[in-house]
Amino acid sequence: MRLLDRLRNPRRRDNRTAHHLDMLVRRHGFVVGDHSYGRPKVRFPETGARLTIGRFCSIADKVEIFLGGNHRTDWVTTFPFAAFPERWPGAGALGDGYHRTRGDVTIGSDVWLASGATIMSGVTVGHGAVIGARCVVSRDVPPYAIMAGNPARLARRRFDEPTVAALLETAWWDLPDAEITSLMPLLSSGDVPALIAAVRALRARSS
């Protein structure tokens, strides 16, 4: 596409998350699922913690995902002397233990991360969850939960427990694209029982 075309039609640019994070995926072995879109800022990707983002995620502007950066609250000081060896000769011998991570970040499929949401290290966000604008998420989020506030708290669940269990069983996001295309009218409706029945029928035919 020509540059002029891109300027006239900004929504036609490649906004896939896999495209935006391609260098980090290749360098650190992160996993980004198909069809997810948006450009999160990944902080401290070098910590060794793993980032996994599922399929069909919607990631708004100013979303940040932390894979580390935690200072040592169990030490006397939280100041990272070893990060400034020129300023503090000999501090390099202390190693890089001042820099901590709580572990991998896993974001399920069909997750919506709203504007300004922050995901801290060690967190798993379940399939179908919604993280509200400017939430700071430091604990695991159940599937199909809607989180709001800072710190993030459960506002409500999108569906009742039997419906959530059935949706997780169908895992529609793992179907081939052609089958998902046929399901788009149901996926874009409130008829959850019909969607569940349709996916079950598709899986039964292919088994």
Helices and strands as residue ranges (DSSP letters): H 3-8, G 10-12, H 17-20, H 22-28, E 31-32, E 41-43, G 45-47, E 51-53, E 58-59, E 64-66, G 81-83, G 91-94, E 105-107, E 112-113, E 118-119, E 124-125, E 130-131, E 136-137, E 145-148, E 153-157, H 161-170, G 172-174, H 177-187, H 192-206
